[in-house]
Amino acid sequence: MNNISKYPVRDSWEILLERPTLEKKNLRNTVQKIFLKVRNEGDSALKEFSTKFDHVTIENFLVSAEEIELAITEVPAELKKAINQAKENIFKFHLVQKAEAEEIETTAGVVCWRESRAIEKVGLYIPGGTAPLFSTVLMLAVPAQIADCKELILCSPPQKDGSINPAILYTAKLCGITKIFKVGGAQAIAALTFGTESILKVDKIFGPGNQYVTQAKQLAMEYNVAIDLPAGPSEVLVIADETAIPEFCAADLLSQAEHGIDSQVIFISTDEEVFNETLKEIEQQLAELPRNEIAKSALENSRFILLKSIDEALEMSNFYAPEHLILSVENPRNYISKTTNAGSIFLGNYTPESAGDYASGTNHTLPTNGFAKNYSGVSLDSFVKKITIQEISKTGLKNIGKTIEIMAAAEGLDAHKNAVSLRLKSLQNGI
């Protein structure tokens, strides 16, 4: 491999850790044109784009109840059982995030609290493509259900026969989603942004996708539709010391490399023997993967780095801000507090990143492309908004009124001051 670096100096990290980008000229302009066409022509534009991009003719975008029931019979019992167990764990993890409102008396007579309200209409985008991500249905629909969102609209690109992958439909039905549409790509995001004859306009859009989908989500925000987070190509960073098991490290790296040719994996080791053995394991395991061509392309954009210490490795990881961070080191819990930028952390030799992708309970919709520096992954909070509430008694207004008057006057906002002054005067007059 020609992307191996041993003991790189700090000044070289920025160039060394550059993320891969697929060359897409005029990406924003292309997506903007799709948006405007969907906005102006609705379902007619969606049909045109389905023919152009998915190479399939779709007459009715809504998946019928009959299609869903038929799909359920096509999903193997063993897979249904696995999906059910994953759903149970994801439900448990997200349910405890539901906090009760707690009233705080900030000053005698001044009571403040905060309550959650579900975002009423949410759109869930589920990629199809080379890997139909039915697991993402769980990650998005389960917390949306717990939050009690009123409308859950799911869009997923059709397969060559015009259907949606049966596992996606089974999982959607399991999570209570009945409005499922056969539409993908930037045009699906546009439909959720503006609404069409078939598809309801939503308040917030969730889900990963390719660069077109990512650009479309960013564009949706310009039309006052919120998004979960910037979610681009998948990535993992593995830190390994002398206690790491090279076979496991290689498997974790390849698990992300197989996502797509623009995925990136970073391997950092402080032990040269583990480093070299992991590289050998990657070559051996790669040959056995059905998606080895995709993984091989991703590995060309990946990095394998030898450093002197775990502290230096963590500094590099925080600089990179990975979507997934695996700490294959001795006593990994000792390093949690030193990790400031990561979407999700996996501790020790027996915690594969795949567990978080599917069934441990944590959410796998995470910030990529360095956004772990300022974004969290999807959680129950992603599906609610917080409303602050306050109630002030007569005594409370007497206690903080003067403070408000002084501050308002200092800012030159006399009407603000007057709103308090009138009330204080009323209290002085015994009204």
C-alpha positions in Angstrom: 0.0 0.0 0.0 1.2 3.5 -0.8 -0.8 5.2 1.8 1.3 4.2 4.8 2.8 6.9 7.0 5.2 6.2 9.9 5.6 8.9 12.6 4.3 11.8 10.5 5.0 15.3 11.9 2.1 17.3 13.3 2.2 19.9 10.5 1.5 17.2 7.9 -1.8 15.9 9.5 -4.1 18.2 7.6 -3.0 17.0 4.2 -2.5 13.4 5.4 -6.0 13.2 6.7 -7.8 14.8 3.8 -11.1 13.1 3.1 -11.8 11.8 -0.4 -14.3 13.5 -2.6 -15.9 12.3 -5.8 -15.4 14.8 -8.6 -18.9 16.2 -9.2 -18.8 19.3 -11.3 -21.6 21.8 -10.6 -23.1 19.5 -8.0 -25.1 22.3 -6.4 -26.4 23.5 -9.8 -27.5 20.0 -10.7 -29.4 19.5 -7.5 -30.9 23.0 -7.7 -32.3 22.2 -11.1 -33.9 19.0 -9.7 -35.4 20.9 -6.8 -36.9 23.5 -9.1 -38.4 20.9 -11.4 -39.9 19.0 -8.6 -41.3 22.2 -7.0 -42.9 23.2 -10.3 -44.0 19.9 -11.7 -44.5 17.6 -8.7 -45.1 13.9 -9.4 -44.5 14.4 -13.1 -40.9 15.4 -12.4 -40.5 12.5 -10.0 -41.6 10.1 -12.7 -39.1 11.6 -15.2 -36.3 11.4 -12.7 -37.1 7.8 -11.8 -36.8 6.9 -15.5 -33.6 8.9 -15.9 -31.8 7.9 -12.7 -33.3 4.6 -11.5 -34.1 3.3 -15.0 -37.6 2.3 -14.0 -41.1 3.5 -14.8 -43.1 4.3 -11.7 -46.8 5.1 -12.0 -47.8 5.1 -8.3 -45.1 6.1 -5.9 -47.0 5.0 -2.8 -46.2 1.5 -1.7 -49.6 -0.3 -1.3 -50.6 -2.3 1.7 -50.6 -5.4 -0.5 -47.0 -4.8 -1.6 -46.0 -4.5 2.1 -47.8 -7.7 3.1 -46.2 -9.6 0.2 -42.8 -8.3 1.1 -43.2 -9.5 4.6 -43.6 -13.1 3.4 -40.3 -12.8 1.4 -38.2 -11.8 4.4 -36.6 -14.9 6.0 -37.7 -15.8 9.5 -34.2 -15.6 10.8 -33.8 -12.0 9.5 -37.1 -11.0 11.0 -36.0 -12.3 14.3 -32.7 -10.4 14.1 -34.5 -7.1 13.1 -36.9 -7.6 16.0 -34.1 -8.0 18.5 -32.3 -5.0 17.1 -35.5 -2.9 17.3 -35.9 -3.9 21.0 -32.4 -2.8 21.9 -32.7 0.5 19.9 -36.0 1.2 21.6 -34.5 0.6 25.1 -31.6 2.9 24.5 -33.7 5.7 23.1 -36.5 5.4 25.5 -34.3 6.5 28.5 -33.5 9.7 26.6 -37.1 10.8 27.3 -36.7 13.3 30.1 -39.5 14.6 32.3 -39.9 18.4 32.6 -38.3 19.8 35.8 -39.4 23.1 37.2 -36.6 25.4 38.5 -37.2 28.4 40.7 -34.4 30.7 39.6 -35.4 33.5 42.0 -38.2 33.4 44.6 -41.4 33.6 42.6 -39.8 33.0 39.2 -40.3 29.5 37.9 -38.9 28.2 34.6 -39.0 24.9 32.9 -38.7 23.2 29.5 -41.0 20.8 27.7 -40.5 18.7 24.6 -42.9 18.7 21.6 -42.6 16.2 18.8 -41.7 17.5 15.3 -45.0 16.8 13.7 -44.0 15.7 10.1 -40.7 14.0 9.5 -39.2 12.5 6.3 -37.0 9.5 6.5 -34.7 8.8 3.6 -33.5 5.2 3.3 -30.8 4.5 0.7 -31.3 1.5 -1.6 -28.4 1.3 -4.1 -25.7 -1.4 -3.6 -26.7 -1.9 0.1 -30.4 -1.4 1.0 -30.1 0.0 4.6 -33.1 -1.5 6.3 -31.2 -1.0 9.6 -31.5 2.8 9.1 -35.2 2.4 9.2 -34.9 1.2 12.8 -32.4 4.0 13.7 -34.8 6.7 12.5 -38.3 5.3 12.9 -37.9 4.0 16.5 -36.9 7.3 18.1 -39.5 9.1 15.9 -42.1 6.8 17.4 -40.9 7.3 20.9 -41.1 11.1 20.3 -44.6 10.7 19.0 -44.2 12.3 15.6 -47.6 12.5 13.9 -46.4 11.9 10.3 -43.6 9.6 9.3 -42.9 9.7 5.5 -40.4 7.2 4.2 -38.7 7.5 0.8 -36.4 4.9 -0.7 -35.2 4.4 -4.3 -37.0 1.6 -6.3 -35.2 -1.5 -7.4 -34.9 -2.4 -11.1 -38.3 -4.1 -11.0 -40.0 -1.0 -9.4 -40.3 -2.5 -5.9 -38.7 -1.5 -2.6 -36.4 -4.0 -0.9 -38.6 -6.4 1.2 -36.4 -6.0 4.3 -36.9 -2.2 4.2 -40.7 -2.7 3.9 -40.8 -5.3 6.7 -38.8 -3.0 9.0 -41.0 0.0 8.1 -44.2 -1.9 8.9 -42.6 -3.2 12.2 -42.0 0.4 13.2 -45.5 1.6 12.3 -44.7 3.4 9.0 -47.4 3.0 6.4 -46.6 5.9 4.0 -43.7 4.6 2.0 -42.7 6.0 -1.4 -40.7 4.6 -4.2 -38.5 7.6 -4.9 -34.8 8.2 -4.3 -32.0 10.6 -4.8 -32.1 14.3 -4.7 -35.6 14.2 -6.1 -36.9 12.5 -3.0 -35.4 15.2 -0.8 -37.0 17.8 -3.1 -40.4 16.0 -2.8 -40.1 16.0 1.0 -39.1 19.7 1.0 -41.9 21.0 -1.2 -44.5 18.3 -1.2 -46.1 16.9 -4.4 -49.5 15.5 -5.3 -48.4 12.2 -3.7 -45.8 13.1 -1.0 -46.4 15.3 2.0 -44.2 18.2 2.7 -42.3 17.6 6.0 -40.7 19.7 8.7 -37.4 17.8 9.0 -35.5 15.3 6.9 -33.4 12.5 8.2 -31.2 9.9 6.6 -27.9 9.3 4.8 -27.2 9.2 1.1 -24.7 9.9 -1.6 -23.3 13.3 -2.5 -26.4 14.3 -4.4 -28.6 13.5 -1.4 -26.3 15.3 1.0 -26.3 18.4 -1.2 -30.1 18.1 -1.5 -30.5 18.1 2.3 -28.3 21.1 2.6 -30.4 22.9 -0.1 -33.6 21.9 1.8 -32.5 24.1 4.7 -32.7 27.1 2.4 -36.4 26.3 2.0 -37.0 26.3 5.8 -36.9 22.5 6.2 -34.5 21.2 8.9 -32.2 18.2 8.5 -30.7 15.8 11.0 -27.1 16.4 10.3 -24.6 16.5 7.4 -24.2 12.8 6.6 -21.8 11.9 3.9 -19.6 8.9 3.1 -19.0 6.5 6.0 -15.8 6.4 7.9 -14.0 4.7 10.8 -10.8 5.4 12.7 -9.2 2.5 14.6 -6.6 3.1 17.3 -4.6 -0.1 18.2 -1.9 -0.8 20.7 0.1 -4.0 21.4 -3.0 -5.6 22.9 -5.1 -5.2 19.7 -6.0 -8.3 17.6 -4.9 -7.6 14.0 -7.6 -9.9 12.6 -10.3 -7.9 14.3 -8.8 -4.5 13.3 -8.7 -5.5 9.7 -12.3 -6.7 9.8 -13.5 -3.4 11.3 -11.6 -1.4 8.7 -13.1 -3.4 5.9 -16.6 -3.2 7.3 -16.6 0.5 6.6 -14.6 0.3 3.3 -17.3 -1.9 1.8 -19.9 0.9 2.2 -18.8 2.8 -0.9 -15.8 3.9 -3.0 -15.8 7.3 -1.2 -15.7 5.8 2.3 -12.6 6.3 4.3 -10.9 4.2 7.0 -8.0 5.4 9.1 -5.8 2.9 11.1 -3.5 4.3 13.7 -1.2 1.9 15.7 1.4 2.4 18.3 2.8 -1.1 17.8 4.7 -1.9 14.6 4.0 -5.6 14.8 0.3 -5.1 15.2 0.5 -2.5 12.4 2.1 -4.8 9.9 0.0 -7.8 10.8 -3.2 -5.8 10.4 -2.1 -4.8 6.9 -1.5 -8.4 6.0 -5.0 -9.3 7.4 -6.6 -6.6 5.3 -5.2 -8.2 2.1 -6.3 -11.7 3.1 -9.8 -10.7 4.2 -10.3 -8.4 1.2 -9.9 -11.2 -1.2 -12.8 -13.1 0.4 -15.3 -10.1 0.4 -18.1 -10.1 -2.2 -17.9 -6.3 -2.3 -14.1 -6.4 -2.6 -13.9 -4.0 -5.6 -15.8 -1.3 -3.6 -13.7 -1.9 -0.5 -10.5 -1.9 -2.6 -11.4 1.5 -4.1 -12.1 2.9 -0.6 -8.8 1.6 0.7 -6.9 3.6 -1.9 -8.2 6.8 -0.2 -7.6 5.4 3.3 -4.6 5.9 5.7 -2.5 3.6 7.8 -0.4 5.5 10.3 2.2 4.5 12.9 2.5 6.8 15.9 4.5 6.8 19.1 1.8 7.0 21.8 -1.9 6.6 22.4 -2.1 10.2 23.5 -0.7 11.3 20.1 -3.1 8.9 18.4 -6.0 10.5 20.3 -4.8 13.9 19.3 -4.8 12.9 15.7 -8.3 11.3 16.1 -9.7 14.5 17.6 -8.2 16.4 14.8 -9.9 14.1 12.2 -13.2 13.8 14.2 -14.3 10.4 12.9 -17.8 9.2 12.5 -16.8 5.9 14.3 -13.8 5.6 16.7 -12.7 2.1 17.8 -10.3 2.0 20.7 -8.6 -1.4 20.4 -6.3 -0.6 23.4 -5.6 -1.7 26.9 -8.1 -0.2 29.4 -10.0 1.8 26.7 -12.3 3.4 29.3 -9.3 5.4 30.5 -9.3 7.3 27.2 -13.0 8.2 26.9 -12.5 11.6 28.6 -9.6 12.4 26.2 -11.9 11.9 23.2 -13.5 15.1 22.3 -14.5 14.6 18.6 -16.2 11.4 17.5 -19.7 10.4 16.4 -19.7 7.1 18.4 -17.0 5.2 20.3 -16.4 1.5 20.5 -14.3 0.1 23.3 -12.0 -2.9 23.3 -11.3 -5.9 21.1 -14.8 -7.3 21.3 -16.9 -4.2 20.4 -17.1 -4.1 16.6 -18.4 -1.1 14.8 -21.0 -3.4 13.2 -22.7 -3.7 16.6 -23.5 0.0 16.6 -24.6 -0.2 13.0 -27.2 -2.8 13.8 -28.2 -4.0 17.2 -26.4 -2.8 20.3 -29.0 0.0 20.7 -27.1 3.2 19.9 -27.9 5.1 16.7 -25.9 4.7 13.6 -26.9 8.0 12.0 -23.8 10.0 12.8 -21.9 13.1 11.7 -19.2 12.5 9.1 -16.7 14.6 7.2 -15.4 16.2 10.4 -18.8 17.3 11.6 -18.3 15.3 14.8 -16.5 18.5 16.0 -19.9 20.3 16.2 -22.7 17.8 15.6 -24.1 14.9 17.6 -25.6 11.7 16.1 -29.3 11.2 15.8 -31.1 10.7 19.1 -34.6 11.1 20.6 -33.8 14.9 20.8 -33.5 15.0 17.0 -37.2 14.3 16.7 -38.4 16.9 19.3 -38.1 20.6 19.9 -37.8 22.2 23.3 -40.1 24.9 24.4 -39.1 27.0 27.4 -41.9 28.1 29.8 -41.8 30.6 32.7 -44.3 31.8 35.3 -43.6 34.8 37.5 -45.7 35.7 40.5 -46.1 39.2 41.9 -43.4 38.5 44.4 -41.1 37.2 41.6 -41.6 40.3 39.5 -40.7 42.5 42.5 -37.5 40.4 43.0 -36.2 40.6 39.4 -38.0 43.7 38.0 -35.3 46.2 38.8 -32.7 44.0 37.2 -34.7 43.8 34.0 -35.3 47.6 34.0 -31.6 48.4 34.4 -30.6 46.0 31.6 -33.2 47.2 29.2 -32.4 50.8 29.8 -28.7 50.1 29.2 -29.5 48.5 25.8 -31.7 51.5 24.9 -34.9 49.4 24.7 -37.4 51.5 26.6 -40.4 49.5 25.6 -38.8 46.4 27.2 -38.3 48.5 30.4 -41.8 49.8 30.3 -43.3 46.4 30.1 -41.8 45.8 33.6 -42.2 49.3 35.0 -45.9 49.4 34.4 -46.4 46.1 36.3 -44.2 47.2 39.2 -46.2 50.5 39.4 -49.4 48.5 39.4 -48.1 46.4 42.3 -47.1 49.5 44.2 -50.6 50.9 43.8 -52.0 47.7 45.1 -53.7 46.7 41.9 
